[in-house]
Amino acid sequence: MFKFWYGHQNNVVRWADSLSDTYRTECGVRQGGLTSPKLFSLYVDRLIDELSNTMVGCSVGGKFINNISYADDMVLLGPSIGAIKDLLVICERYAEAHGLRYNASKSELLVFKAGTMSYPRIPQVKLEGTPLKVVEEFKYLGHWVTASLSDCKDIERERRALAVRSNMLIRRFARCTKNVKISLFKAYCQSFYTCSLWVNYTHKAYSALRVQYNNAFRMLLGLPGRCSASGMFAEAHADGFHAIMRKRVASLLQRITRSPNSLLKTVSERNDGPFMCHWNQLHVLPT
């Protein structure tokens, strides 16, 4: 059924009331299709297995990991430039055998800093003959990863996104009732995407996000600027900034400890690791 389905895909492009000529689609899975994620996963499973079986990569609690993949977004991890080159050779070989082509212009190389060590010259790394651009930061699945492992840039991303969402609510729903505004605020302004992963940041960056969150709620409800943040959230039966952070961390920790994934289990069992130390601090120390 799938062979026939994907072997007879005829498409047209519609622009207003006009349709283009019919053309065939001979590669790729259907975007938005219910079966597409599983089909693509089956397609790249062998590549993931081949990479994992090389035992070339970074050791996390004795577990080797050299690739993190979500659909067609893949990150390769290696302790050296030579290791990364070896992994890229495997990827190139797999792509050639299965009719794939990597977009080297969208692929980047980041070298994490180890303490005070600096690298005056990073050897050139190529993907299918094209040198990879060396960067200090890159965005993976919406989360900013930096060479210094600082989360300040990602916190600023979330602060800006919160400002956009809250301004939209204030502008469009100014005439709504208080209960409606509170419901909209909970739905649009309390997500804090990937906030559970923030462990290395400055007080300035973290405080800026907290202030943005409090001010957004005040402006949406038309409250005075000097009113108590804890009081206004308690009266509205809504979570304050620190309560949200604790809940997000507790939720992630619960999912990690219940996961059968060996790498996630290693992270949850490392009580001296940066994640566990920060998560415990959020719940133990007063804010």
C-alpha positions as CSV (number, residue, x, y, z in Angstrom):
1,M,0.0,0.0,0.0
2,F,2.8,2.4,1.0
3,K,4.8,1.5,-2.1
4,F,1.8,2.3,-4.4
5,W,0.9,5.4,-2.4
6,Y,4.4,7.0,-2.6
7,G,5.0,5.8,-6.1
8,H,1.9,7.6,-7.5
9,Q,2.1,11.1,-5.9
10,N,0.8,13.7,-8.3
11,N,0.7,17.3,-7.0
12,V,-0.3,20.8,-8.2
13,V,0.3,24.2,-6.8
14,R,-2.7,26.5,-6.2
15,W,-2.4,30.2,-6.3
16,A,-5.8,31.9,-5.7
17,D,-8.1,30.2,-8.2
18,S,-5.3,29.1,-10.5
19,L,-3.7,25.6,-10.6
20,S,-0.3,24.7,-11.9
21,D,0.5,21.8,-14.2
22,T,0.6,18.4,-12.5
23,Y,4.0,17.1,-11.4
24,R,5.4,14.1,-9.6
25,T,6.9,14.0,-6.2
26,E,9.5,11.2,-6.1
27,C,11.2,11.6,-2.7
28,G,10.4,12.6,0.9
29,V,7.5,11.8,3.1
30,R,4.2,13.8,3.1
31,Q,4.5,16.9,5.3
32,G,1.9,16.7,8.1
33,G,1.0,13.1,7.4
34,L,0.2,10.9,10.4
35,T,2.5,8.1,9.2
36,S,5.4,10.4,8.1
37,P,7.3,10.6,11.4
38,K,7.4,6.8,11.8
39,L,8.3,6.3,8.1
40,F,11.2,8.8,8.4
41,S,12.4,7.2,11.6
42,L,12.5,3.8,10.0
43,Y,14.5,5.4,7.2
44,V,17.2,6.8,9.4
45,D,17.2,4.2,12.1
46,R,20.2,2.3,10.5
47,L,22.2,5.5,10.5
48,I,21.6,6.1,14.2
49,D,22.5,2.5,15.0
50,E,25.6,2.7,12.9
51,L,26.8,5.9,14.6
52,S,26.0,4.5,18.1
53,N,27.8,1.3,17.5
54,T,31.1,3.0,16.7
55,M,31.7,3.8,20.4
56,V,33.2,7.1,19.3
57,G,31.7,10.0,21.2
58,C,31.3,11.6,24.5
59,S,31.0,9.7,27.7
60,V,28.2,10.6,30.1
61,G,28.4,8.5,33.2
62,G,30.0,5.7,31.3
63,K,27.4,5.8,28.5
64,F,28.7,6.7,25.1
65,I,26.6,9.2,23.1
66,N,27.6,10.6,19.7
67,N,24.3,11.6,18.1
68,I,21.0,13.3,19.2
69,S,18.3,13.1,16.6
70,Y,14.8,14.5,16.2
71,A,13.3,13.8,12.8
72,D,15.8,15.3,10.3
73,D,17.6,17.5,12.9
74,M,20.7,15.7,14.0
75,V,23.5,16.7,16.3
76,L,26.8,14.8,16.3
77,L,28.9,14.8,19.5
78,G,32.6,14.0,19.7
79,P,35.5,14.6,22.1
80,S,37.8,15.8,19.3
81,I,37.8,17.1,15.7
82,G,39.0,13.7,14.6
83,A,36.0,12.0,16.1
84,I,33.6,14.4,14.5
85,K,35.3,13.7,11.1
86,D,34.9,10.0,11.6
87,L,31.2,10.4,12.4
88,L,30.7,12.6,9.3
89,V,32.2,10.0,7.1
90,I,29.6,7.5,8.3
91,C,26.8,10.0,7.6
92,E,28.2,10.8,4.1
93,R,28.4,7.1,3.3
94,Y,24.8,6.5,4.5
95,A,23.5,9.5,2.5
96,E,25.2,8.3,-0.7
97,A,23.8,4.7,-0.3
98,H,20.2,5.9,0.4
99,G,19.9,8.9,-2.0
100,L,20.1,11.6,0.7
101,R,21.8,14.9,0.5
102,Y,22.9,17.1,3.4
103,N,22.6,20.8,3.3
104,A,26.1,21.9,4.3
105,S,25.2,25.6,4.3
106,K,22.8,24.9,7.2
107,S,25.2,22.6,9.1
108,E,27.5,24.2,11.7
109,L,30.4,23.3,13.9
110,L,30.6,24.4,17.6
111,V,33.5,23.7,19.9
112,F,32.5,23.8,23.6
113,K,34.9,25.6,25.9
114,A,36.7,23.6,28.5
115,G,37.4,25.9,31.4
116,T,39.9,28.5,30.5
117,M,41.2,26.6,27.5
118,S,41.2,28.3,24.2
119,Y,41.7,27.0,20.6
120,P,43.7,29.5,18.5
121,R,43.0,27.4,15.4
122,I,40.2,24.9,14.7
123,P,41.0,22.4,11.9
124,Q,38.7,22.6,9.0
125,V,35.8,20.1,9.0
126,K,34.0,19.4,5.7
127,L,30.6,17.9,4.9
128,E,30.4,16.5,1.4
129,G,33.3,18.6,0.4
130,T,31.9,21.9,1.9
131,P,33.7,23.4,4.9
132,L,31.4,23.8,8.0
133,K,31.0,27.2,9.5
134,V,32.4,27.4,13.0
135,V,30.0,29.2,15.4
136,E,29.8,30.2,19.0
137,E,26.1,29.3,19.3
138,F,23.4,27.4,17.4
139,K,19.7,26.9,17.8
140,Y,18.5,23.3,18.2
141,L,14.7,22.6,18.3
142,G,14.1,26.2,19.4
143,H,16.7,26.1,22.2
144,W,19.9,28.1,22.0
145,V,23.1,26.2,22.8
146,T,26.3,28.2,23.3
147,A,30.0,27.3,23.4
148,S,30.2,28.5,27.1
149,L,27.1,26.4,28.0
150,S,25.4,29.6,29.2
151,D,21.6,29.7,29.1
152,C,21.4,33.5,29.1
153,K,20.7,33.8,25.4
154,D,18.0,31.2,25.6
155,I,16.4,33.0,28.5
156,E,16.5,36.2,26.5
157,R,14.8,34.4,23.6
158,E,12.0,33.4,25.9
159,R,11.7,36.9,27.4
160,R,11.3,38.4,23.9
161,A,8.7,35.8,23.0
162,L,6.8,36.5,26.2
163,A,6.8,40.2,25.4
164,V,5.3,39.5,22.0
165,R,2.6,37.2,23.3
166,S,1.6,39.4,26.2
167,N,1.5,42.5,24.1
168,M,-0.8,40.7,21.7
169,L,-3.2,39.7,24.6
170,I,-3.2,43.3,26.0
171,R,-3.9,44.8,22.6
172,R,-6.6,42.3,21.4
173,F,-8.5,41.5,24.6
174,A,-8.5,44.7,26.5
175,R,-12.3,44.7,26.7
176,C,-12.6,41.1,28.0
177,T,-13.6,40.2,31.5
178,K,-10.9,39.6,34.2
179,N,-11.5,35.8,34.2
180,V,-11.1,35.6,30.4
181,K,-7.8,37.6,30.6
182,I,-6.5,35.3,33.4
183,S,-7.4,32.2,31.3
184,L,-5.6,33.7,28.2
185,F,-2.6,34.6,30.3
186,K,-2.3,31.0,31.6
187,A,-2.6,29.6,28.1
188,Y,-0.2,32.0,26.3
189,C,2.3,33.3,28.9
190,Q,3.2,30.4,31.2
191,S,4.8,27.9,28.8
192,F,8.5,29.1,29.2
193,Y,9.8,26.6,26.6
194,T,12.8,24.5,27.7
195,C,13.0,26.5,31.0
196,S,13.7,23.2,32.8
197,L,17.1,23.0,31.1
198,W,18.3,26.4,32.3
199,V,21.1,25.7,34.9
200,N,23.8,28.2,34.0
201,Y,22.7,31.9,33.8
202,T,23.2,35.3,35.4
203,H,20.9,36.8,37.9
204,K,20.4,39.7,35.5
205,A,19.0,37.5,32.7
206,Y,16.8,35.5,35.0
207,S,15.5,38.5,36.8
208,A,14.7,40.2,33.4
209,L,12.4,37.3,32.5
210,R,10.7,37.4,35.9
211,V,10.1,41.1,35.7
212,Q,8.7,40.7,32.1
213,Y,6.3,38.0,33.3
214,N,5.1,40.1,36.3
215,N,4.6,43.3,34.3
216,A,2.7,41.4,31.6
217,F,0.2,40.2,34.1
218,R,-0.2,43.7,35.6
219,M,-0.7,45.4,32.3
220,L,-3.2,42.8,31.1
221,L,-5.3,43.2,34.2
222,G,-4.7,47.0,34.4
223,L,-3.1,46.8,37.9
224,P,-0.7,49.5,39.3
225,G,3.0,49.0,38.7
226,R,3.8,48.9,42.4
227,C,1.3,46.2,43.4
228,S,2.7,43.0,45.0
229,A,3.5,40.3,42.5
230,S,2.8,37.5,44.9
231,G,-0.5,39.1,46.0
232,M,-1.9,39.6,42.5
233,F,-1.1,36.1,41.5
234,A,-2.6,34.6,44.7
235,E,-5.8,36.7,44.2
236,A,-6.1,35.5,40.6
237,H,-5.3,31.9,41.5
238,A,-2.5,31.9,39.0
239,D,1.1,30.6,39.4
240,G,3.9,33.2,40.0
241,F,7.2,33.0,38.2
242,H,9.1,30.8,40.7
243,A,6.1,28.4,41.1
244,I,6.1,27.8,37.4
245,M,9.8,27.1,37.3
246,R,9.5,24.6,40.2
247,K,6.6,22.8,38.5
248,R,8.4,22.6,35.2
249,V,11.5,21.2,36.8
250,A,9.4,18.7,38.8
251,S,7.6,17.6,35.7
252,L,10.8,17.0,33.7
253,L,12.5,15.2,36.6
254,Q,9.5,12.9,36.9
255,R,9.6,12.0,33.2
256,I,13.3,11.5,33.2
257,T,13.3,9.1,36.2
258,R,10.5,7.1,34.6
259,S,12.1,6.9,31.2
260,P,13.6,3.6,30.1
261,N,16.3,5.6,28.2
262,S,19.7,4.7,29.6
263,L,21.2,8.1,29.1
264,L,18.3,9.9,30.8
265,K,18.6,7.4,33.7
266,T,22.3,8.3,34.0
267,V,21.4,12.0,34.2
268,S,18.7,11.4,36.9
269,E,21.1,9.2,39.0
270,R,23.9,11.8,39.0
271,N,23.1,13.7,42.2
272,D,26.3,15.8,41.7
273,G,25.5,16.7,38.1
274,P,24.6,20.3,37.1
275,F,21.0,19.5,36.4
276,M,20.2,17.7,39.7
277,C,22.1,20.3,41.8
278,H,20.1,23.2,40.2
279,W,16.8,21.3,40.4
280,N,17.3,20.6,44.1
281,Q,18.3,24.2,44.7
282,L,15.1,25.4,43.2
283,H,13.0,23.3,45.6
284,V,15.1,23.7,48.7
285,L,16.3,27.2,48.9
286,P,13.9,30.1,49.4
287,T,13.4,32.4,46.4
